[in-house]
Structure formats: structure tokens, C-alpha cells
Amino acid sequence: MMMAQQVTKTGVVKAVHGSMATAVTKREPECESCKAKGSCEAMGGTGANAKVTAINTANARVGDIVTIGMRSTSLLKASFFIYMVPILALLGGIIVGFLAARILPIQEEIAVGTLAGVGLVGSFVWLKKKAAKMAKSTEFTPEIVAIRPSSQAPTETGNTRR
């Protein structure tokens, strides 16, 4: 049986709440050029660190250095929803507006603009509801998969000490 690949990150546990733990991870240099960096900041990451709430399957304690993982398929699925759904809804609105202008006695520009806007706003409303469902699903929740020895703590540059 093949295990799903995971995207992993190293962090330090700052709080434990039942089966969940909050860890702080170091923001990577690649984050600065990422176009989606604002969404990470909206989820708790500001400045040089990002705060992650994860399922504490490794039973980590406050101060432990941990490996946080998330299935790459879940990350791809979430990225698809965030980026592609609004684009597809916008394009759908444009097409429906164009067709509606052919059938109904309204100006094409008004029909296209209005329905494209309705499609885009509708996609954001749908995404907000979908995000609430996804947040409750363990499929989209990061997980603490391992406790690392303190000799592998991340340094200021993000490299691990040996």
C-alpha cells in the first residue's frame, strides 16, 4: 500500500489543547515572493513566523520541536478551490451574460459585467461555506507527525543544527 506524500514543516509547540497543539514555524525565504502569502498571514502567520494549529498525534508537549505534516493531495485540493473556483465562476458568468444578451433585450456589456460579478461574488460566498466545512475535516487539518530531537532544532537561518 502506498502512503500519501506529505508536505512537512518544522516548528516548536507553544500550546497544547486536548488533541490539538499550536506550533510556531519559521517562515521560509520562498514565502516572500509567494503570491498567496496573504492567505497564510490571514491564518495566523505574521512577520518571520507562522502559527499552525495541528492534530497532536505525536503527543507533543509545549517546547517540543516537531514535524508538522499535511497530505499533499489535501493541499492541492484546497489550492484548487481557492484559485480555480473564482476563475471558473467568473468565466461562467461571462459566458452566461454573453448568451443572455443574445436572448434578452439588454446590452451585452451590462449582462456580461453583471453576471460575471454575480458569478465571482457567488463563488466567494460558496468558498466561505466550503472553508467552514473543510476546517472541520481532518483531511485539511495539519498533523504533528513526529517529535524531533532538540539537536535538530531550526536555527535562525532555518537550517537544522547537527
SVG drawing of the C-alpha trace seen along z (x, -y; Angstrom):
<svg xmlns="http://www.w3.org/2000/svg" viewBox="-36 -48 62 50">
<polyline fill="none" stroke="black" stroke-width="0.4" points="0.0,0.0 1.4,-3.4 1.3,-6.2 0.2,-9.7 3.1,-12.1 3.2,-14.9 4.3,-18.5 6.2,-18.9 7.5,-21.8 9.4,-22.0 8.0,-24.0 8.1,-24.5 4.9,-23.7 3.7,-26.7 0.4,-25.3 -1.5,-22.1 -5.3,-21.9 -6.6,-18.4 -5.9,-16.6 -4.7,-19.8 -1.5,-21.7 -0.4,-25.2 3.1,-25.4 5.2,-28.2 7.1,-27.6 9.8,-29.7 8.7,-31.5 10.8,-30.4 12.6,-32.8 10.4,-31.5 7.3,-32.9 8.3,-36.5 7.8,-36.0 4.7,-33.9 1.6,-35.5 -0.6,-33.6 1.4,-34.9 -1.6,-37.0 -3.7,-33.9 -1.0,-32.4 -1.0,-35.7 -4.8,-35.5 -4.4,-32.1 -2.0,-33.3 1.4,-33.8 2.9,-37.2 6.4,-38.5 9.1,-35.9 6.9,-33.2 3.6,-31.4 1.3,-29.9 -0.2,-26.5 -2.9,-24.6 -2.4,-20.9 -3.7,-17.5 -1.3,-16.3 -0.9,-12.7 2.7,-12.5 1.6,-13.7 4.0,-16.6 4.4,-18.9 5.0,-22.6 8.6,-23.3 9.0,-20.2 10.4,-20.6 8.0,-18.9 7.5,-17.9 4.1,-19.1 2.7,-17.4 -0.2,-17.8 -1.1,-15.4 -0.1,-17.0 -3.3,-15.9 -5.3,-17.9 -3.1,-20.9 -3.7,-20.6 -7.4,-20.3 -7.6,-23.3 -5.5,-25.3 -7.8,-24.3 -10.8,-25.6 -9.1,-28.9 -7.8,-29.7 -9.8,-27.9 -13.4,-28.2 -13.5,-32.0 -11.9,-32.0 -14.3,-29.4 -17.3,-31.2 -16.1,-34.5 -15.7,-32.8 -19.1,-31.1 -20.7,-34.5 -19.2,-36.0 -20.4,-33.2 -23.9,-33.2 -24.0,-37.0 -23.0,-36.9 -25.7,-34.3 -28.3,-36.2 -27.6,-39.3 -28.4,-37.3 -31.8,-36.2 -32.9,-39.1 -33.3,-42.7 -30.4,-44.0 -27.0,-45.5 -24.2,-42.9 -21.8,-44.8 -24.3,-45.1 -25.3,-41.5 -21.7,-40.2 -20.4,-42.6 -23.4,-41.9 -23.4,-38.1 -19.6,-37.9 -19.7,-39.9 -22.6,-37.7 -20.5,-34.6 -17.4,-35.9 -19.3,-37.1 -21.2,-33.8 -18.0,-31.8 -16.6,-33.8 -19.8,-33.1 -19.6,-29.4 -15.9,-29.3 -16.6,-30.8 -19.2,-28.0 -16.8,-25.3 -13.9,-26.6 -16.0,-26.2 -16.7,-22.6 -13.1,-22.0 -11.9,-23.4 -13.9,-20.8 -12.5,-18.0 -9.3,-16.2 -8.3,-15.9 -7.5,-19.6 -6.0,-19.9 -2.2,-19.7 -0.9,-17.0 2.1,-16.7 3.7,-13.6 6.9,-13.5 8.8,-14.9 12.4,-15.8 15.4,-15.6 16.5,-19.0 19.8,-18.6 17.8,-19.2 16.3,-22.5 15.9,-25.0 18.5,-27.8 17.9,-31.5 18.6,-30.7 16.1,-27.8 18.8,-25.1 18.9,-22.4 21.8,-22.1 23.8,-18.9"/>
</svg>
